[in-house]
Amino acid sequence: MDINQFDHLVTIYRVMNQKTFGFRFSAAIVGGRIRLQRLIDSGLIRTEKKSKSQNGKLYCNASDVLRNESKRLVLLFGSGDVIIADWVGVL
């Protein structure tokens, strides 16, 4: 990775630090719900709940999720179909 690619990646992380992903989308990026939960418990991924209710949606910091991405991407569709593909990075 040369310096321009590194600068580009740092810029992506800095911009995405202000964004959040939902729990299911984050799980698809990092490689599954169990791995995501372990990353949250260890403090590698920051989370927030925007509502006070017990069953409110959990949001994960997008920059943290991208830093801990898996090499495989799990695509989830509303119909219940699941596709596992090799993740093609941004660079």
Buried (B, 14 or more C-beta within 10 A) or exposed (E): EEEEEEEEBEEBEEEBEEEBBEBEBBBBBBBEBEEBBEBBEEEBBBBEEEEEEEEEEBBBBBBBBBBBBBEEBBEEEEEEEEEEEEEEEEE
